């Protein structure tokens, strides 16, 4: 029977849909990628997001006032920074002196509006919020399982799956929710029908629905985010997915049952809560002050970046013998700087680590297809690891046995039996792991190949697009390194978060090798000439993999043509890479706990108990798209994403459009994930690694139940004494005409929202590589150098 809904019911469903849009997506542990936890608030400024999240989740959206006061006392925040911060929040009518005084004021932690579970807890001896979280988490762990369970749950719609589970679950009855199972059994088979019926029974108005539903979804933690991720991935495929509203409905069923159980005691308070949810969201004075302080800190970070870029360095006209392309990842900046200092004949290049090929890849001896490309786009090629000899059958069998064994020992029904039966036999492995004797594999598969029938014309087009996007239409050196990156770690559920975000949470070896093989193909080289791209006959592309834990770089020399003539250049490159690795390890060791030597850094990769094998992208604060000459020789302290870009070679600004709509957005997700995990760890962080348990193979929980935890573990942003990530919003500096940048933003309103509402700070660089113009929103630019403003551009 087709359900028909009235006007009020349709408004309730609209409120649920809008609430769902506020929840960020989440990826499973096997391919974790950074997510902007504020993606649902991108259309509003920080102060409005702060008021919203305070109401629905009781979390801060900026750091504590003491954080800004420490910066001011250390002279990292200046009076001019504070003035600039005030200017960005025009509705705040206070003076700079007032803002300075506010630095010393204690601000109470925001309080969320209570749910019915909270109200029920107040009048009973039962912790209903945790109970509801545990029961939904118990079901969700099985429903979303991706290989940990020996007996996976049948795959069906989330609502139908939960409904089937809940009407057989007697735990709520035991805890006092009499008739809960029969209540669930009487619910509509349609989640929309059940949701609107619960809302009607609870008296939820259309005006209160969005805010209240947002509160419930925030209480679901990572489960709501995982369901949002399902919708995100389905949308990329032009498909629909309603998991997040299905989970919301399950949560709402519990709320309705609790209201029925305790209505006499909490009915009046519930009406007050609904009334509060129906009120418009208005930032408080403290929200405005905090927004100004955050804007001041962002301004200070941009000012210090500009000071670094203005430092004089020795220019060189020497044509490079070797070019080395690394991912734009901030960890590459330290290595690139060290490599160029080691050998002046080497020029480095920054480009997104998937190197222009977003691949759906089948790894060697695996039945799983991996997304080796940015999660914001669909894959464009199918690839697989080649199987060079039949003798590799043994390797295939061994790898599959290892995966099956791992699943068996982690499964709930067999984990205790595993320890009981294999304890004595496992002693040797425990000793080896404790002594850090295990050396994990990384990027050891056979060479990848393009699967299917990819025509020569298509391969030539791919190669031309890659070289153009990398600003390598001309001036190619004799040897070009394409270095992907990955992190060799053990016993780390969040290991994929340390891999290449541009490669979908995997190492970048596959993409680098694919592109090197493509660009070394003689037929492709010949076809490039017709497109005006004349790759010298003696230019050789070699793929590599940069291990960001040890800073060792592996070269895939076995992929090279047998008759290549660059043995001398290869030897020079390998020597320079070894020296650069030593320099990089020395610089990084100063920041890592218990890393008093470069040897200690090398051992971290093999240490199963190491909670901080590296800092990942902690500290990221800037994205620069400009020629390498603007940043070469200057220490950016491993805090900047560096993308090579020469606008004079970009006819039609297609490459600039690609940079602003893909790498910049990915970098913003990374930056804001670190930001959110620092300022709101309870809502947007993964908690303490020491307490983590993997559930369903998809994520972690703290302890033995409850909500899934998204975001970064505490150990990824804090060293035990202080934050290792300074929560500032990313400064994006682009060397290109302002008119071209504005035109691109006008065509991409979703990207423009990030800049218009201050989630990213945008700057245009001048011909000297300085930050000369600041984007002030809505197509307007402000001069930072006292220049005469063009029409439509404000002068500061």
matplotlib code that plots the C-alpha trace (Angstrom):
import matplotlib.pyplot as plt

x = [0.0, 1.3, 1.5, 0.1, 1.4, -0.4, 1.2, 2.4, 4.0, 5.8, 7.2, 8.4, 10.2, 11.7, 13.0, 14.6, 16.2, 17.7, 18.9, 20.6, 22.4, 24.2, 25.9, 29.4, 30.1, 32.4, 34.4, 35.3, 38.7, 40.1, 40.0, 39.7, 39.8, 39.7, 36.2, 35.3, 33.1, 31.5, 30.6, 26.9, 27.5, 29.5, 26.6, 26.8, 29.6, 31.4, 29.4, 26.1, 27.6, 28.8, 25.3, 23.8, 26.3, 26.1, 22.3, 22.3, 25.5, 26.9, 30.3, 32.6, 33.4, 36.6, 39.4, 39.2, 39.9, 43.0, 44.4, 44.1, 45.4, 48.5, 49.0, 48.5, 50.9, 53.5, 53.0, 51.8, 48.6, 49.1, 46.9, 46.6, 45.5, 42.8, 41.6, 41.4, 39.4, 36.9, 36.5, 35.4, 32.5, 30.8, 27.8, 30.2, 30.2, 33.1, 36.6, 39.9, 40.5, 37.2, 38.4, 41.7, 39.7, 37.6, 40.8, 40.9, 37.2, 36.0, 33.3, 31.1, 30.9, 27.8, 24.9, 22.9, 19.1, 18.2, 16.7, 13.8, 16.4, 18.1, 14.8, 13.9, 17.3, 16.6, 13.5, 14.7, 17.7, 18.6, 21.1, 18.8, 21.1, 23.9, 21.4, 19.8, 23.3, 24.4, 21.4, 21.5, 25.3, 24.9, 22.6, 24.6, 27.9, 26.4, 24.4, 27.4, 29.9, 32.5, 34.2, 34.8, 31.7, 31.8, 28.0, 27.2, 23.7, 21.5, 21.8, 18.6, 17.4, 18.6, 15.1, 13.9, 17.0, 16.7, 12.9, 13.5, 16.3, 14.4, 11.1, 13.2, 15.4, 14.1, 16.7, 14.5, 11.7, 14.1, 15.1, 11.5, 10.3, 7.3, 5.8, 8.7, 9.1, 5.4, 5.5, 8.3, 6.4, 3.3, 5.5, 5.1, 7.4, 8.3, 10.8, 9.0, 5.7, 7.3, 9.1, 6.0, 3.9, 6.5, 6.7, 2.9, 2.7, 5.5, 4.0, 7.0, 6.2, 7.7, 9.4, 11.2, 11.9, 15.1, 16.9, 15.6, 16.4, 19.9, 20.3, 19.4, 21.7, 24.6, 23.9, 24.3, 27.9, 29.8, 26.8, 25.0, 28.2, 28.6, 25.1, 25.7, 28.7, 26.5, 24.3, 27.4, 28.8, 25.4, 24.9, 28.2, 26.7, 23.4, 21.7, 19.6, 20.3, 18.2, 20.2, 20.7, 16.9, 16.4, 18.8, 17.1, 13.8, 15.2, 16.4, 13.1, 11.2, 13.2, 12.4, 8.7, 8.7, 10.4, 7.9, 5.1, 6.8, 7.5, 5.0, 3.5, 6.9, 8.6, 5.7, 5.9, 9.7, 9.4, 7.1, 9.7, 12.4, 10.3, 9.6, 13.3, 14.1, 11.5, 13.3, 15.5, 19.3, 20.9, 24.7, 25.4, 27.8, 30.3, 29.9, 30.7, 33.7, 35.0, 34.5, 36.5, 39.3, 39.4, 39.5, 42.4, 44.3, 43.7, 44.9, 48.1, 48.8, 48.4, 50.7, 53.4, 53.0, 53.5, 56.6, 58.1, 57.3, 59.0, 62.3, 65.1, 66.6, 69.4, 67.9, 69.2, 68.9, 70.3, 68.2, 67.4, 68.8, 66.1, 62.6, 60.8, 57.0, 55.6, 52.0, 50.9, 50.6, 52.2, 54.5, 56.1, 57.2, 59.9, 61.3, 61.1, 63.0, 65.7, 66.0, 66.5, 69.1, 70.9, 71.4, 70.9, 70.3, 67.0, 63.7, 60.7, 57.0, 53.8, 50.7, 47.8, 49.1, 46.7, 48.7, 45.6, 44.4, 41.5, 41.5, 39.2, 42.0, 42.2, 45.3, 47.3, 45.7, 42.7, 39.0, 38.3, 38.2, 39.9, 39.2, 42.6, 41.5, 39.8, 36.5, 34.9, 35.0, 34.1, 36.9, 37.8, 39.8, 39.9, 43.2, 44.7, 48.0, 49.6, 50.3, 53.7, 54.0, 51.9, 54.2, 52.5, 49.6, 51.2, 51.4, 47.8, 46.8, 49.0, 47.5, 43.9, 44.7, 46.1, 43.0, 40.7, 42.7, 42.7, 38.9, 38.5, 40.6, 38.8, 35.3, 33.2, 32.3, 35.8, 38.2, 38.2, 38.6, 41.4, 43.4, 42.5, 43.7, 46.7, 48.0, 51.2, 51.8, 51.2, 53.9, 56.6, 54.6, 53.9, 57.6, 58.5, 55.9, 57.0, 60.6, 59.5, 60.8, 57.9, 58.5, 55.1, 54.7, 53.9, 53.7, 55.1, 52.5, 53.5, 53.2, 49.6, 48.0, 45.0, 42.3, 39.8, 40.2, 41.7, 42.5, 45.7, 43.8, 42.4, 45.9, 47.4, 44.6, 45.2, 48.9, 48.4, 45.9, 48.4, 51.3, 49.2, 47.8, 51.3, 52.5, 54.9, 54.1, 57.7, 61.1, 61.1, 64.3, 66.1, 64.8, 61.3, 60.4, 56.7, 56.6, 53.4, 53.3, 52.1, 52.8, 54.2, 52.7, 51.4, 48.6, 46.9, 43.2, 43.5, 46.5, 44.6, 44.3, 48.1, 48.0, 47.3, 44.0, 44.1, 44.3, 41.2, 43.1, 45.5, 49.2, 50.1, 52.2, 49.6, 48.9, 52.5, 53.4, 50.5, 51.4, 55.1, 54.3, 51.9, 54.4, 57.2, 55.1, 56.7, 53.3, 51.9, 55.0, 54.5, 50.9, 51.8, 53.7, 50.5, 49.1, 52.0, 53.7, 57.1, 58.6, 62.3, 63.3, 65.7, 63.3, 62.6, 59.8, 60.4, 57.8, 58.5, 56.9, 57.7, 57.2, 56.1, 57.0, 60.6, 61.1, 62.6, 61.8, 61.4, 62.0, 60.2, 63.1, 61.6, 58.9, 61.5, 62.2, 65.2, 67.0, 66.8, 69.8, 69.5, 71.5, 73.8, 70.9, 69.1, 72.2, 72.4, 68.7, 69.0, 72.0, 70.1, 67.0, 69.0, 70.6, 67.3, 65.7, 68.3, 67.8, 64.0, 64.1, 66.3, 63.8, 60.8, 62.4, 62.2, 58.4, 57.8, 57.6, 60.4, 62.2, 65.6, 67.3, 66.7, 67.0, 64.0, 61.9, 62.8, 61.7, 58.3, 57.1, 57.6, 56.5, 53.0, 52.5, 53.4, 50.3, 52.1, 54.2, 54.1, 52.1, 50.3, 49.1, 48.9, 49.8, 48.5, 47.6, 48.2, 47.6, 49.8, 49.2, 52.1, 55.4, 57.9, 60.2, 57.8, 58.3, 61.7, 64.4, 61.9, 61.0, 57.3, 57.8, 55.7, 52.5, 51.7, 50.1, 52.2, 50.7, 52.7, 50.8, 51.8, 48.8, 50.5, 50.5, 46.9, 44.8, 41.2, 42.1, 40.9, 43.8, 43.0, 39.4, 40.5, 42.8, 40.2, 37.4, 39.3, 42.7, 41.7, 38.5, 40.3, 42.8, 40.0, 38.5, 41.9, 42.5, 39.0, 39.1, 42.2, 40.5, 37.4, 39.3, 41.2, 38.5, 35.6, 37.2, 34.0, 31.9, 34.3, 37.3, 37.9, 38.8, 41.7, 43.6, 44.3, 40.6, 39.7, 37.9, 37.3, 33.7, 32.4, 35.8, 34.4, 35.3, 36.2, 34.3, 35.7, 35.3, 32.9, 29.9, 28.1, 28.5, 31.0, 33.8, 34.6, 37.5, 41.0, 42.2, 43.4, 46.9, 46.9, 46.5, 48.0, 51.3, 50.2, 51.2, 50.1, 48.2, 50.3, 47.7, 47.1, 43.4, 43.4, 41.4, 43.4, 44.9, 44.7, 47.2, 46.9, 49.1, 46.6, 44.5, 41.8, 39.2, 39.8, 39.5, 36.3, 34.8, 35.5, 33.9, 30.8, 30.5, 30.9, 28.7, 29.6, 33.2, 32.4, 30.5, 33.7, 35.4, 32.3, 31.6, 35.2, 35.8, 38.8, 40.8, 41.7, 44.6, 45.9, 49.6, 51.5, 54.3, 56.8, 55.1, 53.6, 50.0, 48.8, 45.0, 42.6, 39.2, 36.6, 33.6, 30.9, 33.4, 35.1, 38.9, 40.8, 44.3, 46.9, 49.6, 47.8, 47.2, 44.5, 41.4, 39.9, 36.1, 34.3, 37.4, 37.7, 40.9, 41.9]
y = [0.0, 3.4, 5.8, 9.3, 12.1, 15.3, 18.8, 18.6, 15.2, 16.5, 19.4, 16.9, 14.9, 18.1, 18.9, 15.4, 15.9, 19.2, 17.9, 15.0, 17.5, 18.9, 15.6, 15.0, 11.7, 9.0, 6.3, 2.9, 2.2, 0.3, 3.5, 6.4, 9.9, 13.2, 14.8, 18.4, 17.9, 21.3, 20.5, 20.8, 24.3, 25.6, 27.8, 29.9, 31.8, 30.5, 32.4, 30.9, 27.4, 27.9, 28.8, 25.9, 23.3, 24.6, 24.0, 20.6, 19.1, 21.3, 21.6, 24.5, 25.6, 27.5, 26.9, 28.1, 31.8, 30.7, 29.5, 32.9, 34.7, 32.5, 33.6, 37.2, 37.0, 35.4, 38.2, 35.7, 37.7, 41.4, 44.4, 44.5, 40.9, 41.6, 44.6, 42.4, 39.8, 42.4, 43.6, 40.2, 40.1, 43.5, 42.7, 42.7, 46.3, 46.3, 47.9, 46.1, 46.8, 45.0, 42.1, 42.0, 42.0, 39.1, 37.0, 36.7, 36.0, 32.5, 31.3, 28.4, 25.4, 25.4, 23.3, 21.3, 21.1, 17.7, 14.8, 12.8, 10.2, 12.9, 13.9, 10.3, 9.8, 12.7, 11.1, 7.5, 5.5, 4.5, 6.0, 6.0, 8.0, 5.5, 2.6, 3.8, 4.5, 0.9, -0.8, 1.1, 0.6, -3.1, -3.4, -1.0, -2.9, -5.9, -4.2, -2.2, -5.0, -5.2, -8.5, -8.8, -10.9, -14.6, -14.5, -11.2, -9.7, -9.9, -6.8, -4.9, -1.3, 0.1, 0.8, -2.7, -4.3, -2.3, -3.0, -6.7, -6.6, -4.4, -6.3, -9.4, -7.5, -8.0, -5.8, -2.6, -4.6, -5.8, -2.2, -1.0, -0.1, -2.5, -3.3, -1.9, -4.9, -4.9, -1.1, -1.6, -4.5, -2.2, 0.4, 1.1, -0.8, 2.6, 4.7, 7.8, 6.5, 5.5, 8.9, 11.0, 8.8, 9.2, 12.9, 13.2, 11.2, 13.4, 16.7, 17.7, 20.8, 21.6, 24.6, 22.4, 19.4, 20.4, 21.4, 18.5, 15.9, 17.4, 16.9, 13.2, 12.7, 14.2, 11.8, 9.0, 10.1, 8.1, 5.9, 9.0, 10.1, 6.6, 6.7, 10.2, 8.7, 6.0, 8.8, 10.7, 7.7, 6.9, 10.4, 10.2, 7.3, 9.1, 6.7, 7.3, 6.2, 7.0, 5.3, 8.5, 9.1, 5.4, 5.7, 8.9, 7.0, 4.2, 6.9, 8.6, 5.3, 5.1, 8.7, 8.2, 5.1, 7.0, 9.8, 7.3, 5.7, 8.9, 11.4, 12.3, 13.3, 14.9, 16.1, 19.7, 19.9, 18.2, 21.0, 23.6, 21.7, 21.7, 25.4, 26.1, 24.0, 26.0, 29.3, 30.8, 30.3, 33.5, 33.8, 35.1, 37.8, 35.2, 33.4, 36.7, 37.4, 33.9, 34.3, 37.5, 35.8, 32.9, 35.3, 37.2, 33.9, 33.1, 36.5, 36.0, 32.7, 34.3, 37.2, 34.8, 32.9, 36.1, 36.9, 33.6, 34.0, 37.4, 36.0, 36.5, 33.3, 32.7, 32.4, 29.8, 29.6, 26.1, 23.8, 20.8, 17.4, 15.7, 16.7, 15.0, 15.3, 14.7, 14.9, 18.3, 16.7, 18.9, 16.1, 16.3, 19.9, 19.0, 16.3, 18.4, 21.2, 18.8, 17.1, 20.4, 21.5, 18.2, 18.5, 21.8, 19.9, 18.6, 20.6, 19.4, 19.6, 19.5, 17.7, 15.8, 12.3, 10.4, 12.0, 12.5, 8.9, 8.1, 4.3, 1.6, -0.8, -4.5, -5.2, -8.3, -11.4, -9.4, -9.6, -6.1, -3.1, -0.1, 3.5, 5.0, 8.6, 11.5, 10.5, 13.7, 12.3, 9.0, 6.8, 7.1, 4.0, 0.3, -1.1, -4.2, -5.5, -7.7, -11.4, -11.9, -15.7, -18.6, -19.1, -16.2, -18.4, -19.4, -15.7, -15.3, -18.2, -17.0, -13.5, -14.8, -17.2, -14.3, -12.2, -15.1, -15.8, -12.2, -12.0, -15.2, -14.0, -10.7, -12.0, -11.9, -15.6, -16.8, -14.3, -15.9, -19.4, -18.1, -16.9, -20.1, -22.4, -20.5, -18.6, -20.6, -20.7, -16.9, -16.2, -15.9, -13.3, -11.3, -11.2, -10.2, -7.4, -6.2, -6.0, -4.2, -6.9, -6.9, -4.9, -4.2, -4.3, -1.2, -0.9, -4.3, -5.4, -6.3, -3.4, -2.2, -2.2, -0.5, -3.1, -3.4, -2.1, 1.4, 2.8, 4.4, 7.7, 7.6, 6.8, 9.7, 12.0, 10.9, 11.6, 15.0, 16.0, 14.8, 16.8, 19.9, 19.8, 19.4, 22.4, 20.1, 21.0, 21.9, 22.0, 18.3, 17.0, 13.8, 12.0, 12.7, 11.0, 10.5, 9.9, 8.7, 8.4, 6.1, 5.2, 1.9, 1.2, -1.8, -2.3, 0.9, 0.9, 4.4, 3.5, 4.5, 8.0, 8.3, 7.2, 9.4, 11.2, 11.9, 8.1, 7.4, 6.5, 4.1, 4.5, 6.3, 3.6, 2.4, 5.8, 6.8, 3.6, 3.8, 7.3, 6.5, 3.4, 5.5, 8.3, 5.9, 4.2, 5.0, 5.0, 7.5, 9.6, 9.7, 10.7, 13.5, 15.3, 15.8, 17.5, 19.9, 18.1, 17.0, 14.8, 14.5, 11.0, 10.6, 11.7, 8.8, 8.7, 6.6, 5.9, 5.9, 5.7, 8.0, 6.4, 9.3, 7.4, 6.6, 9.1, 6.3, 6.4, 3.2, 3.4, 1.0, 0.3, -3.0, -1.0, 0.9, 0.1, -2.2, 0.0, 3.3, 5.5, 7.2, 4.9, 7.8, 10.1, 7.3, 6.7, 10.5, 10.5, 7.6, 9.2, 12.5, 10.7, 8.9, 12.2, 14.1, 11.3, 11.8, 15.6, 15.2, 12.6, 15.0, 17.9, 15.7, 14.1, 17.4, 17.3, 13.6, 12.3, 10.0, 10.5, 11.5, 10.1, 9.3, 5.7, 6.1, 7.4, 4.3, 2.0, 3.7, 2.0, -1.4, -0.7, -2.2, -0.1, 3.3, 5.6, 8.3, 6.8, 10.2, 13.4, 13.0, 16.4, 18.0, 21.7, 22.2, 25.8, 26.9, 25.8, 27.5, 27.2, 28.9, 28.2, 26.4, 29.4, 31.2, 28.7, 27.1, 27.6, 28.8, 26.7, 26.3, 23.9, 21.1, 23.1, 23.9, 22.1, 23.0, 22.7, 23.7, 26.1, 28.6, 30.6, 31.9, 28.4, 27.7, 28.7, 29.1, 28.6, 24.9, 23.8, 26.6, 25.5, 21.9, 23.1, 25.2, 22.6, 19.5, 19.7, 22.9, 21.3, 18.1, 20.2, 22.0, 18.7, 17.7, 21.1, 21.3, 17.6, 18.4, 21.7, 19.9, 17.1, 19.7, 22.1, 19.6, 16.2, 14.8, 15.5, 15.3, 13.3, 9.5, 9.6, 7.8, 5.2, 3.2, 2.5, 1.7, -1.4, -2.0, -2.8, -4.3, -3.6, -0.1, 2.1, 2.3, 2.7, 3.6, 0.6, -2.1, -0.3, 2.9, 5.3, 4.9, 7.6, 9.5, 12.0, 11.7, 10.1, 12.4, 11.2, 12.5, 16.2, 16.2, 15.1, 14.7, 18.2, 20.4, 20.5, 19.7, 21.2, 24.9, 25.2, 27.9, 27.9, 27.2, 30.1, 29.4, 31.5, 31.4, 33.1, 33.9, 36.9, 37.8, 38.0, 34.4, 33.2, 35.1, 33.7, 30.1, 30.8, 32.2, 28.9, 26.8, 28.1, 25.2, 26.1, 29.8, 29.1, 28.0, 31.3, 33.6, 32.2, 32.2, 28.5, 29.0, 32.2, 33.1, 35.3, 36.3, 36.5, 39.1, 38.7, 38.7, 35.8, 37.9, 37.8, 40.9, 40.6, 39.1, 37.7, 39.4, 37.5, 37.7, 38.4, 41.3, 41.6, 43.8, 45.1, 44.2, 46.5, 49.8, 49.4, 51.2, 49.0, 47.9, 48.3, 46.1, 45.6, 47.2, 48.9, 48.2]
z = [0.0, -0.9, 2.0, 1.6, 3.7, 4.8, 4.8, 8.4, 7.8, 4.7, 6.7, 9.3, 6.6, 5.2, 8.7, 8.9, 5.5, 6.4, 9.7, 7.9, 5.6, 8.7, 9.4, 7.9, 6.1, 7.4, 5.7, 7.0, 8.5, 5.5, 3.5, 5.9, 4.3, 6.0, 6.3, 7.1, 10.2, 9.4, 5.8, 6.8, 8.1, 5.0, 4.0, 7.2, 9.0, 12.0, 14.6, 13.3, 13.2, 16.8, 18.0, 16.1, 17.4, 20.9, 20.9, 19.3, 20.7, 23.4, 21.8, 21.1, 17.6, 18.4, 20.9, 24.6, 25.3, 27.1, 23.7, 22.2, 25.3, 25.2, 21.6, 22.5, 25.4, 23.2, 20.6, 18.0, 17.9, 17.4, 17.7, 13.9, 13.9, 16.4, 14.4, 11.3, 13.3, 14.5, 10.9, 9.8, 12.4, 11.7, 13.9, 16.9, 18.1, 20.6, 20.6, 20.3, 24.0, 24.8, 22.7, 24.6, 27.9, 26.6, 26.4, 30.2, 30.6, 31.4, 29.2, 30.3, 28.1, 25.9, 27.0, 24.5, 24.8, 26.4, 24.5, 25.9, 27.0, 29.1, 30.7, 31.4, 33.1, 35.4, 36.7, 36.9, 38.0, 34.4, 32.1, 29.2, 26.8, 27.1, 27.0, 23.7, 22.2, 23.2, 21.7, 18.4, 18.3, 18.9, 15.9, 13.7, 14.2, 12.6, 10.0, 8.6, 9.2, 6.4, 7.2, 10.9, 11.7, 10.8, 10.3, 8.6, 8.9, 5.9, 3.7, 3.6, 4.2, 7.5, 8.8, 8.0, 9.4, 12.7, 12.9, 12.6, 15.2, 17.7, 17.7, 18.9, 21.3, 24.9, 26.5, 26.5, 28.1, 30.8, 31.5, 31.9, 28.4, 28.6, 25.3, 23.3, 21.0, 20.2, 19.6, 17.1, 15.4, 14.9, 13.2, 9.5, 7.2, 5.8, 7.8, 6.7, 8.0, 11.3, 11.6, 11.0, 13.3, 16.2, 15.6, 15.7, 19.0, 20.5, 19.4, 17.3, 15.2, 11.8, 13.4, 16.0, 13.8, 12.1, 15.3, 17.4, 14.7, 14.3, 18.1, 17.8, 14.9, 16.8, 19.6, 17.1, 16.7, 14.1, 13.2, 11.9, 10.1, 8.6, 7.3, 5.9, 4.1, 2.5, 1.1, -0.1, -2.0, -3.4, -4.7, -6.6, -8.4, -9.0, -6.6, -3.5, 0.1, 3.1, 5.8, 7.9, 8.2, 8.9, 11.8, 12.9, 12.9, 15.1, 17.6, 17.5, 18.3, 21.5, 22.3, 21.7, 23.9, 26.7, 26.5, 26.8, 29.8, 31.7, 30.3, 33.7, 35.0, 32.0, 29.8, 30.8, 30.4, 27.0, 25.8, 26.9, 25.0, 21.9, 22.3, 22.6, 19.4, 17.5, 18.2, 15.5, 16.0, 16.9, 17.8, 21.3, 22.2, 23.2, 19.8, 18.0, 20.2, 19.6, 15.9, 15.9, 17.9, 15.5, 12.5, 14.2, 14.7, 11.0, 10.0, 12.1, 10.4, 7.0, 8.0, 9.1, 5.9, 3.9, 6.0, 5.2, 1.5, 1.5, 2.7, 0.1, -1.3, -3.8, -7.3, -9.7, -13.5, -13.6, -15.7, -13.5, -14.4, -12.2, -11.4, -8.5, -8.2, -4.8, -3.4, -2.2, 1.2, 3.9, 4.9, 1.5, 2.0, 4.5, 2.2, -0.9, 0.8, 2.0, -1.4, -3.2, -0.6, -1.1, -4.8, -6.6, -9.9, -8.5, -8.8, -7.0, -8.1, -6.1, -7.4, -5.9, -5.1, -7.4, -10.3, -12.4, -12.5, -10.2, -10.4, -9.2, -8.4, -7.6, -5.5, -6.0, -4.4, -3.4, -4.3, -3.0, -5.4, -3.9, -4.8, -5.6, -6.1, -4.4, -2.8, -4.2, -7.7, -9.4, -10.5, -14.2, -14.8, -13.8, -12.9, -11.4, -10.2, -12.9, -12.1, -13.8, -13.1, -12.2, -9.2, -7.6, -6.9, -3.6, -2.7, -3.5, -1.3, 1.6, 1.5, 1.5, 4.3, 6.3, 5.8, 6.7, 9.8, 10.8, 10.5, 12.5, 15.4, 15.6, 15.3, 18.5, 18.4, 18.0, 19.6, 23.0, 21.5, 19.4, 22.4, 24.3, 21.6, 20.2, 23.3, 23.6, 19.8, 19.7, 22.2, 19.6, 17.6, 20.7, 21.6, 18.0, 18.0, 21.4, 20.3, 17.1, 14.8, 12.4, 9.2, 7.6, 3.8, 1.8, -1.9, -2.7, -5.3, -8.9, -11.4, -12.0, -15.4, -17.0, -17.1, -20.0, -23.5, -23.1, -26.6, -27.5, -28.1, -24.6, -23.1, -25.0, -23.8, -20.2, -20.5, -22.1, -19.3, -16.6, -18.0, -18.5, -15.0, -13.6, -15.5, -17.4, -20.9, -21.5, -19.7, -18.8, -17.2, -18.2, -15.2, -13.6, -10.3, -9.5, -5.8, -4.2, -0.4, 2.3, 5.9, 7.0, 10.5, 12.5, 14.9, 14.1, 13.2, 11.8, 9.6, 6.4, 7.8, 7.4, 3.8, 0.8, 1.0, -2.8, -3.2, -1.2, 2.0, 0.3, -0.5, -3.7, -5.3, -7.7, -9.2, -9.4, -11.2, -13.6, -14.7, -15.0, -17.1, -19.2, -19.8, -20.7, -23.4, -26.8, -28.5, -26.0, -26.5, -30.2, -29.8, -27.4, -30.2, -32.1, -29.1, -28.9, -26.0, -27.1, -24.4, -25.0, -26.2, -23.4, -20.6, -18.2, -15.7, -12.6, -9.9, -6.2, -2.9, 0.0, 3.4, 5.6, 8.8, 8.0, 5.0, 3.0, -0.7, -2.7, -6.5, -8.8, -11.1, -12.2, -14.1, -16.2, -19.9, -20.1, -22.6, -20.7, -20.6, -17.3, -15.0, -13.9, -13.1, -11.2, -9.1, -8.3, -7.4, -5.1, -3.3, -2.9, -1.6, 1.1, 2.2, 2.1, 4.2, 7.0, 7.0, 7.1, 9.9, 11.9, 11.5, 12.3, 15.4, 17.2, 17.2, 17.9, 21.5, 22.5, 19.2, 20.4, 17.3, 13.7, 14.6, 17.0, 14.1, 12.0, 14.8, 15.2, 12.0, 13.4, 17.0, 17.5, 20.7, 19.2, 19.3, 17.3, 14.5, 12.9, 13.1, 9.8, 8.6, 12.0, 11.8, 8.2, 7.8, 4.2, 0.5, -2.1, -5.9, -7.6, -9.3, -7.1, -7.3, -4.9, -2.1, -2.9, -0.3, 2.4, 5.4, 5.6, 8.5, 7.0, 7.3, 3.7, 0.8, -2.2, -5.7, -8.7, -10.9, -13.7, -14.7, -17.9, -19.3, -18.3, -21.3, -20.3, -16.7, -16.7, -14.5, -12.0, -11.9, -11.2, -8.4, -6.7, -7.0, -6.1, -4.3, -2.4, -1.3, -0.2, 1.7, 3.4, 4.5, 6.0, 7.7, 9.2, 10.3, 12.3, 13.5, 14.6, 16.3, 18.3, 19.4, 19.7, 20.3, 22.0, 18.9, 16.0, 17.4, 17.7, 21.4, 23.1, 21.1, 24.2, 24.7, 21.1, 20.0, 16.3, 15.5, 12.3, 10.7, 10.0, 12.9, 16.6, 19.8, 23.2, 25.5, 24.7, 23.3, 22.4, 19.5, 16.7, 16.9, 13.8, 13.2, 14.5, 17.7, 20.5, 20.0, 16.4, 17.6, 21.1, 22.4, 26.0, 27.1, 24.2, 21.0, 17.9, 15.6, 15.8, 15.0, 12.3, 9.1, 5.9, 4.1, 0.3, -1.7, -5.5, -8.0, -10.7, -11.9, -9.4, -12.2, -13.1, -9.5, -9.0, -12.3, -11.1, -7.7, -9.5, -11.4, -8.2, -5.4, -3.1, -3.2, -3.0, 0.2, 1.9, 1.2, 1.5, 5.0, 6.1, 6.4, 4.1, 3.6, 0.0, -1.1, -4.6, -4.9, -6.9, -9.3, -6.4, -4.7, -1.8, -0.5, -2.2, -2.2, 0.3, -0.8, 1.4, 0.1, -2.5, -5.3, -3.5, -3.0, -0.5, -1.2, 1.3, -0.3, -0.5, -4.3, -6.1, -6.2, -9.4, -9.9, -7.5, -5.4, -2.0, -0.8, 2.8]

ax = plt.figure().add_subplot(projection="3d")
ax.plot(x, y, z, "-o")
ax.set_aspect("equal")
plt.show()
